[in-house]
């Protein structure tokens, strides 16, 4: 039962990667309409499923394939780098999102 749960996480990661690639394809097919106010957040939301899917795959697949300890530790390290990259992109998107929204003072 536990192996099924682990494989389902890997399958969900594959689905997220495919959704991200489909989203990137959709953005390219739709064409470039110029830089709008949501360009930074749109960039983040385009990459978020890809990064999360790769993280889900990298977290479970080596152990499921009975890889050596060295491979599992390498994938865990790369998964940490991926998590930090995702956090940096999220912080940049949040900063860009809230930059245009100043606190309104009561008059």
Residue pairs with C-beta under 8 A, 6 or more apart in sequence:
3 64
6 60
6 63
6 64
7 60
7 64
9 56
9 59
9 60
10 56
10 57
10 60
10 61
10 64
12 53
12 56
13 52
13 53
13 54
13 55
13 56
13 57
13 60
14 53
14 57
15 53
16 49
16 50
16 52
16 53
16 56
17 49
17 50
17 53
17 54
17 57
18 53
19 49
19 53
20 46
20 47
20 48
20 49
20 50
20 53
21 50
23 46
23 49
24 46
27 46
36 42
37 100
40 92
40 93
40 96
40 97
41 93
41 96
41 97
43 93
44 89
44 90
44 92
44 93
45 93
47 89
48 86
48 89
48 90
51 82
51 85
51 86
51 89
52 86
54 82
55 79
55 82
55 83
55 86
58 75
58 76
58 78
58 79
58 82
59 75
59 76
59 79
61 75
62 71
62 72
62 75
63 72
67 75
